Amino acid sequence: MIEIKDLAKTFAYDKKEAKKKKKGKIVTDPREGEGVFHAVKDVSFNCKPGEVLGLLGPNGAGKTTTLRMLSTALQPTAGQILINGHDVTKEPRYAQKQIGFLSGKTGLYHRLSVRENVAYFGRMHGLSRQQIDERIEKIFTMLDMHSFAGKRADDLSTGMMQRASIARAVIHEPKVLVFDEPTTGLDVISAKTVLDFIQSYKGSEMAVIFSTHHLHEVEKLCDRVCLIDLGETKFFGPTKEFAASTASGSLYDAFLASVNKKEVA
Amino acid sequence: MWLVYKKELLEILRDKKTLIFSILLPTLIFPVLFFAIGKFTANKTEEAENKEIKVAFISSESLPGFADLFTREKGFIKVELESDDFQSAILDKKVDYIFEVPEGATLPSNSQKQEVLKVYSKESTKLDNILGKRVDDVVEAFNNTQRMELGRNFDLTTENVKAFNKPILLEENNFATQREKIGEFAGPMLAYLLIALAVSGAMYPALELGVGEKERGTLETLLLTPMSKGQIVMAKFGVIFTASFFTVIVTLLSYLFWVWIFSLFAMDSSVAADPDSLTGKQSGGGLDFLSNISSLDLLLVAVLLVPLTSIFASVMLSASIYAKNMKEAQAYMSPIFMIGFMPVIVAFVPGMELNVKTAMIPVTNVALAMKDLIKGTVDYGLITILLVSTAALAGGLLYWTTVFFKKEKVLFRS
């Protein structure tokens, strides 16, 4: 169970940037303050085991910053993140063991083979060689990866790379899976692999947070959605309820109606 | 931490570029280049020493014996000028030296006056200077005959003439050892080479492990593992240090190996080794010189490089982590290289020597100490001061790199 309460993150501009901003005097984002930028102002949501939660929002809304705080890469300025009741900021090691993270940007070590990449992250999570071998066998079978397990990562196709990245993200059998725009830049077949994988975790004991711009993927996979815009939660609830908030009943219309119009334009 | 260290090392070793820069260049290409350049220089010098010099004389009949001395000397050939255009004749290489004797000139031994001759030539290169010296030697021989003749005219003995010529003659008794003399030249060379390699050896792994990881998206993945940021940065530092230090040590060992090989070759070719000469021709002397350097001194050269390499590894890793992309990181590396190398140049400014003050100047101190170690004139007390001060700086920089690596603004700079 993940609980995010009143989360906030403020970045201080360095002197040069602050001077530049002050000189320009054009405030392009209401989150800009005196020498600071409130990337996330007030975000709250939760995600239960077996659930796939869709995280929506336009570019720059604060989704990635929120997920980075959840995964311990960034420290929140305010608010709380709990994983199974454990505070992420106070127990980062616990959180890191519970979370599997995958984004469209996270890469693999190019000069290591797929198997070496996955095993390396298994070792980083403290797994024994035997545990790693067993889990690799299971995951590689599930994702049909045995044919390219010995290939170096720089020789992989995009689809193979994404499957290897999934394997890397789940080798330690996390209880929380965070997908940050994992299908961005993928072809239809590669994207389907990722989506099928997420689908396979529905109803399991794993909580899945799925950030995406593709609303059809959300409709297909997500039980609930959280819409973030300008660093704040604008909607959090069942996907159907969000879609029904407009006359057309379409998720697309509901999204457009909820977000900052300037941003969408 | 060892897990990250081993993985990073494995990746670096699988990279062909690293292998070329860290192993192939220092073990094969550099030594072969150095010795090839040495051989080429020696050949060119020999060529200049044996070259036939074309000389021409204007009105030399008034100085009997002057022109004859040149024609009798091996390696000189007298030519006749076709025109009065001396410049064209020299630039067209029809003649190398033209001696113009003024009208009314007589032998100084007869006139008891100095005669001024004009000499035309084109001396612009070091090889031309060698030719010039050969000409000067012949002129000096002529002057000697004139001195002796003048002496006879004034009823002077040979000893009197010698006293006139050089009232005081210094007979040199230099107590500097062969190691000191060669070390004065070889010490700075070795310091330049090893420090340059320490810097360049750290550069490529630093780029790979810092901004390279950022660009590939693997750094963020690494940060999400239960490994602490401090451990991650220490592992990365360890790999950069290892790569840089390895490059330097391999270079040092390969240099010793190649000196040995070339010494064998030189001996086989029956090349006489002149212990006082510093030119490449006498490469057989290289081993003699090296054999005078104790194992402790060679070990100390390597030990000096430990804190020095740590300094460069820390600075370059910080710059690489700070950079947004590879292009920005590379822009930082060139000034770091230049700034890092400047103190080495300062170290070999005449008058600079290792003392309590200079032992605390980073990089300069190591360069000076290397020179003294090679020359065999090192003060081991100063080496201790140097090691303590450099290790303190290296430790400080490493701590700063660790703090730097923990900053969100650095890791997620965009």
Interface residues (C-beta under 8 A of the other chain):
Chain A: F11 A12 D14 R68 S71 T72 A73 L74 Q75 R93 Q96 K97 I99 F101 S103 K105 T106 G107 L108 Y109 H110 R111 L112 Y120 F121 R123 M124 H125 G126 R168
Chain B: L3 V4 K7 L10 E11 R14 D15 R216 G217 T218 E220 T221 L222 L223 L224 T225 P226 M227 E408 K409 L411 F412
